[in-house]
Amino acid sequence: MDLNVTAEQLALWDRLTTFCDQQIAPVATQIEQTGVIPPELADALTQQQIPALGFKELPDRYVQQILTIMAVAQRSASVATSLVGLWQVSDQLQTYATAPQKQHYLLGDQLMALADQDGEKPVIARATEQGWQLTGTKTRIINGGQAVQYLVRAQTSPKTTSFFMVDTSMAGVQVGSRTTTVGLHGLSVADLQLTDVTVTAAQRIGDAEQGAPIAARAAATGRLLMGAVTVGILTHAQQAIAQLSRPATSTLAQLAELTAYRRALALMVLDAAQQADAHQPWQPAATLASLLASQYSQRQLLHVQRLLGELTYMPQSPLLTLQNDLQTIPIITNDTETIREDYANLLVVKPTAPVAQPVPMSQRIAVSDLHRVVKQRHLTEEVPVNVGSIATAKRIIALGRGAIEPAIILQARQLAKWIGAAIAVTKPLTDLEQFSVEQQVGENTLSVAPEVLINIGIAGDDDYLAGIAGAKYVLSVNPDELAPIFKVSQQAFVGTANDFLDGMVAALN
């Protein structure tokens, strides 16, 4: 390993390369010839918890995934690309799904696939009483034909799209025959046909208007991981060339250019992954790495093949297979021109506009952490007898547009009663008869300074943030990890109001 990684990551790399040499290398040729990953290998991957790396909230999840893809691709680019398809979906579920959705989709061992080629039109979603009916075709899906769950983008209105999880057992779902590709013969690629497939809000991932950001993130995730696949393929080629050309040192000298390119690409991919783990804007770096991989990888390998001459065509040489694998990547992902245009679009950002950052992992809490919040904040102790108005209350539960449903309001009021908190609201809720303007925070109204402030369903505009500046401890609940409210929160529950309130009731009990 010639990359700058931590001791723990280096240990992971050593474990992965040993596993790949022992478990994947012996069946790599069989995978390419039969087009099927043996069940024994799939079980071994699961036992090593390799697919699960995309399902865990790890502080260095992206770096671990990159190292895994690089190691696996050195022995089978098809197996590595199958992991890419799975992790493209799991990343969106980690980022945008509700807690029940994560529980349902991320705790199983079913193969998943992203049914959204960058630039491809979404399927049509027709609104019904139950939800929507999806109709349309998605093409060239990685893991198509083998996946059980598909993440599908649909046009829900003339200007908005949404993503839905679709199961192959649903009525109207039909998977097409396997697509023949130039390379990556062990990878299943197929189309998906949807005909009046009924989905509900329970299957929708993210909010109603989050189709575009989810699509952009999924594309960037795929490009980042496929960049790692390219690194793995080139490493395999480099190792094979060194074996084939011994002791021809003149040919080995020509290998230096390929080595320099492979290392530069690996560093770019790793840098983008480290930016993602640090919650920095990583999509431009991932797209730039993908551009480098798409534009020059085939050229580098062809150059060395010409130098090797007839050695390239020897029975033990994998170089033609690896060249075909590199040629297939743009077909199932994006061509160079599309990547170049997307990179340019990512750079067109107003310099004065701050880039929204996901809430850091160190601030996040889950349902399982709420009992500690109750204990640390003494919410069952020292309960105020007289709550008073929000101007003087020591504890406040503030409700926003995301908590406007009657059931949520009722549960929030019950929670407020149990912990001795006053109820505050943002402007949209003042239109409801149970709330008054005297309870409003933000828009040049009251400022509050409680010891404990719990925001539920509030995005957090500038006026509201100014109004709560005096709060000593702030816990905020919002399904959008980019919500501005998290910037001023000591702890963040990235999820729905229902999940949080149910968790708080359980914690208090």
Residue pairs with C-beta under 8 A, 6 or more apart in sequence:
1 10
1 13
1 14
2 263
2 266
3 266
3 267
3 270
4 270
5 13
5 63
5 67
5 270
6 60
9 60
9 63
9 64
9 67
12 64
12 67
12 68
13 67
13 71
16 50
16 67
16 68
16 71
16 72
17 71
17 74
19 44
19 48
19 71
20 71
20 72
20 74
20 75
21 75
23 41
23 44
23 45
24 41
24 72
24 75
24 76
24 79
25 75
27 38
27 41
28 75
28 76
30 38
31 37
31 38
31 41
31 76
31 78
31 79
31 185
31 186
32 76
32 78
32 185
32 186
32 321
33 185
34 186
35 178
35 185
35 186
35 188
36 186
37 78
37 79
37 82
37 186
41 79
45 51
45 79
46 52
46 109
50 68
50 72
50 83
51 83
51 86
51 109
53 61
53 64
53 65
53 68
53 87
54 61
54 65
54 83
54 86
54 87
54 90
54 91
54 94
55 90
55 94
55 106
55 107
57 94
57 361
57 364
58 64
59 277
59 361
60 277
61 277
62 224
62 272
62 273
62 274
62 276
62 277
62 282
63 270
63 273
63 274
63 277
65 87
65 225
65 228
65 273
66 224
66 225
66 228
66 269
66 270
66 273
68 83
69 80
69 83
69 84
69 225
69 228
69 229
69 232
70 228
70 231
70 232
70 235
70 266
71 232
72 79
72 80
72 83
72 232
73 79
73 80
73 81
73 228
73 229
73 230
73 231
73 232
73 233
73 235
73 236
74 232
74 233
74 235
74 236
74 239
75 236
76 186
77 183
77 184
77 229
77 232
77 233
77 236
77 322
77 325
78 184
78 185
78 186
78 187
78 325
79 186
80 228
80 229
80 232
81 142
81 184
81 187
81 226
81 229
81 329
81 332
82 111
82 142
82 143
82 146
82 187
82 188
83 225
84 142
84 222
84 225
84 226
84 229
85 112
85 113
85 114
85 141
85 142
85 143
85 147
86 111
86 112
86 113
86 143
87 221
87 225
88 114
88 142
88 151
88 218
88 221
88 222
88 225
89 112
89 113
89 114
89 149
89 151
89 218
90 106
90 112
91 217
91 218
91 221
92 114
92 151
92 163
92 205
92 206
92 214
92 217
92 218
92 221
93 101
93 102
93 105
93 106
93 151
93 205
94 102
94 106
95 214
95 217
95 358
95 481
96 163
96 205
96 206
96 210
96 214
96 479
97 105
97 106
97 205
97 206
98 479
98 495
98 496
98 499
99 366
99 367
99 495
99 496
99 499
100 202
100 499
101 165
101 202
101 205
105 112
105 149
105 165
110 147
110 148
110 149
111 143
111 146
111 147
111 148
111 149
112 143
112 147
112 148
112 149
112 150
112 151
113 141
113 142
113 143
113 144
113 146
113 147
113 149
113 150
113 151
114 141
114 142
114 150
114 151
114 218
114 222
115 138
115 141
115 144
115 150
115 151
115 152
115 153
115 166
115 192
116 122
116 138
116 151
116 152
116 153
116 163
116 215
116 218
117 138
117 139
117 140
117 141
118 215
118 219
118 222
118 333
118 334
118 338
118 342
119 334
119 338
120 138
120 139
121 136
121 155
122 136
122 152
122 153
122 154
122 155
122 161
122 211
123 134
123 135
123 136
123 137
123 138
123 152
123 153
123 154
123 155
123 194
124 134
124 135
124 136
124 154
124 155
125 132
125 133
125 134
125 154
125 155
125 156
125 162
125 164
125 199
126 132
126 133
126 135
127 156
128 198
130 198
130 200
131 198
131 199
131 200
131 201
131 203
131 204
132 154
132 156
132 164
132 198
132 199
132 200
133 196
133 197
133 198
133 199
134 152
134 154
134 164
134 166
134 172
134 194
134 196
134 197
134 199
135 194
135 195
135 196
135 197
136 154
136 194
137 191
137 192
137 193
137 194
138 150
138 152
138 191
138 192
138 194
139 191
140 179
140 189
140 191
140 331
140 332
141 147
141 150
141 189
141 190
141 191
141 192
142 187
142 189
142 332
143 187
143 188
144 175
144 176
144 178
144 179
144 188
144 189
144 190
144 191
144 192
145 175
145 176
145 177
145 178
145 188
145 189
145 190
146 188
147 168
148 167
148 168
148 169
149 165
149 166
149 167
149 168
150 165
150 166
150 167
150 168
150 192
151 163
151 164
151 165
151 166
151 205
151 218
152 163
152 164
152 165
152 166
152 192
152 194
153 161
153 162
153 163
153 211
153 214
153 215
154 161
154 162
154 163
154 164
154 211
155 161
156 162
156 208
156 211
160 208
160 209
160 211
161 211
161 212
161 215
162 204
162 205
162 206
162 208
162 209
162 210
162 211
163 204
163 205
163 206
163 210
163 211
163 214
163 215
164 199
164 203
164 204
164 205
165 203
165 205
166 173
166 192
166 194
166 197
166 199
166 203
167 173
168 175
170 197
170 198
171 196
171 197
171 198
172 194
172 195
172 196
172 197
172 198
173 192
173 193
173 194
173 197
174 192
174 193
174 194
174 195
175 190
175 191
175 192
175 193
176 190
176 191
176 192
176 193
177 190
178 188
178 189
178 190
179 189
179 190
179 191
181 187
181 189
181 328
181 331
181 332
182 324
182 327
182 328
182 331
183 321
183 322
183 323
183 324
183 325
183 326
183 327
183 328
184 324
184 325
184 328
184 329
184 332
187 332
189 332
205 214
206 213
206 214
206 479
207 479
207 480
210 480
216 283
217 283
219 334
219 342
220 282
220 283
220 286
220 287
221 286
222 333
223 286
223 287
223 289
223 290
223 333
223 334
223 339
224 269
224 272
224 273
224 276
224 282
224 286
224 289
224 290
226 290
226 293
226 329
226 333
227 265
227 268
227 269
227 272
227 286
227 289
227 290
227 292
227 293
228 269
229 329
230 265
230 293
230 297
230 326
230 329
231 262
231 265
231 266
231 269
231 293
233 297
233 322
233 325
233 326
234 258
234 261
234 262
234 265
234 297
234 300
234 301
235 262
236 318
236 322
237 258
237 301
237 304
237 318
237 319
237 322
238 255
238 258
238 259
238 262
240 317
240 318
240 319
240 322
241 251
241 252
241 255
241 258
241 304
241 308
241 319
242 252
242 255
244 308
244 311
244 314
244 316
244 317
245 251
245 252
245 255
245 308
245 311
246 252
251 307
251 308
254 304
254 307
255 304
257 300
257 303
258 300
258 301
258 303
258 304
261 296
261 297
261 300
262 300
264 292
265 289
265 292
265 293
265 297
268 285
268 288
268 289
268 292
269 286
269 289
271 285
271 289
272 282
272 285
272 286
272 288
272 289
273 282
275 281
275 282
275 285
276 282
276 286
279 357
279 358
279 359
279 360
279 361
280 357
281 355
281 357
283 346
284 343
284 346
284 347
287 339
287 342
287 343
287 346
288 343
290 333
290 334
290 339
291 336
291 339
291 340
291 343
293 329
294 329
294 330
294 334
294 335
294 336
294 339
295 336
297 326
298 323
298 326
298 327
301 319
301 322
301 323
301 326
302 323
305 312
305 319
305 323
308 319
311 317
312 319
312 320
313 320
330 336
334 342
349 355
356 482
356 484
357 482
358 481
358 482
359 481
359 483
359 486
359 489
359 492
359 494
363 486
363 489
363 490
363 491
363 492
364 491
364 492
364 493
364 494
365 373
365 475
365 491
365 492
365 493
366 493
366 495
367 495
367 499
367 500
367 502
367 503
367 506
370 500
370 503
370 504
370 506
370 507
371 506
371 507
373 379
373 475
373 491
373 507
374 380
374 504
374 507
374 508
377 452
377 473
379 395
379 419
379 452
379 508
380 418
380 419
380 508
383 418
383 419
383 420
384 393
384 394
384 395
384 420
385 420
387 393
387 395
387 416
387 420
387 421
387 422
388 422
389 422
389 438
390 396
390 422
390 423
390 424
390 438
390 439
390 441
390 446
390 448
390 450
391 446
391 448
393 421
393 422
393 448
393 450
394 420
394 450
394 451
394 452
395 416
395 419
395 420
395 421
395 422
395 450
395 451
395 452
395 453
396 421
396 422
396 423
396 424
396 448
396 450
396 452
396 453
396 454
396 471
397 412
397 415
397 416
397 421
397 422
397 423
397 424
397 454
397 456
398 423
398 424
398 425
398 426
398 441
398 453
398 454
398 455
398 456
398 458
398 468
399 408
399 409
399 412
399 423
399 424
399 425
399 426
399 429
399 456
399 457
399 458
400 425
400 426
400 428
400 429
400 455
400 456
400 457
400 458
400 459
401 426
401 428
401 429
401 457
401 458
401 459
402 456
402 457
402 458
402 459
402 478
402 479
402 497
403 409
403 412
403 429
403 456
403 457
403 458
403 497
404 428
404 429
404 432
404 457
405 497
407 498
408 456
408 457
408 497
408 498
408 501
409 432
409 434
411 498
411 501
411 502
411 505
412 423
412 456
412 497
412 501
413 423
414 505
415 421
415 501
415 504
415 505
415 508
416 422
416 423
418 508
419 508
421 452
421 454
422 439
422 450
423 435
423 439
424 439
424 440
424 441
424 448
425 435
425 439
425 440
425 441
426 440
426 441
426 442
426 458
426 464
427 440
427 442
427 443
429 435
430 436
430 437
430 439
430 440
437 445
438 446
440 446
441 447
441 448
441 464
441 467
441 468
442 461
442 463
442 464
442 466
442 467
443 463
443 464
444 463
445 467
446 467
447 466
447 467
447 468
447 469
447 470
448 467
448 468
448 470
448 471
449 470
449 471
449 472
450 471
450 472
451 471
451 472
451 473
452 471
452 472
452 473
452 475
453 468
453 471
453 473
453 474
453 475
454 475
454 476
454 477
455 468
455 474
455 475
455 476
455 477
455 478
455 485
455 489
456 476
456 477
456 497
456 500
456 501
457 477
457 478
457 497
458 464
458 476
458 478
458 483
458 485
459 478
459 480
459 483
459 484
459 485
460 476
460 483
460 484
460 485
460 486
460 487
460 488
461 484
464 485
465 484
465 485
465 487
465 488
468 474
468 488
469 488
473 490
474 488
474 489
474 490
474 491
475 489
475 490
475 491
475 492
475 493
476 483
476 485
476 486
476 489
476 491
476 492
476 493
477 493
477 495
477 496
477 497
477 500
478 485
478 486
478 492
478 493
478 494
479 494
479 495
479 496
480 494
481 492
481 494
486 492
486 494
493 499
493 500
